[in-house]
Amino acid sequence: MTDAEGESTSGSPASDPGDDADGAPRGDAGTPLFDIPARPERRFPTAGGMEYEGETVFTLTPEPAADDETLTRLTEGILDEPPYTYGDWFDLPMPLFLVHDEETSDVFRVAVRDGGIEFHVLPATESPGLRALYDRLRAASDREWQVDCRIADD
């Protein structure tokens, strides 16, 4: 459910058939559900611009381990195909993409660093877009993926 600005107004979790050892909710086939426990909120400082307050990040760590260059190639290879459009407009020391999944209409950020792929939740991000990218990462690689969720209040 979304409000007039397209931001989610519900945090309704998907069904939870079980939790893994890391505490992350898992679906029937052991796939992470990517339930979003908290959402960042947009702030508009009086000096101008926009900032996010709060953060939810899902970190995917491959087993066996992979370097950031390998993970970046894997991520870009998936994002280069439909249903994704993405951009990397920042001059940063790590890859950071703004991703739009045209099938689910989800928008979120994806970063590659320290041997992991991070899904950064935005205010209107929903679980299906995160799950779809995770499923494509699994299908495109010969690795298992550990998924952890981090929540930060700013």
Secondary structure, DSSP 4 states (H G I P E B T S, - for coil): -B-TTS-B---PPPP-SEE-TTS-EE-TTS-B--------EEE--TTSS-EEESEEEEEEEEES---HHHHHHHHHHHHTSTTEEEE-----SS-EEEEEETTTTEEEEEEEETTEEEEE--TT--HHHHHHHHHHHHHHSS-EEEEEEEEE--
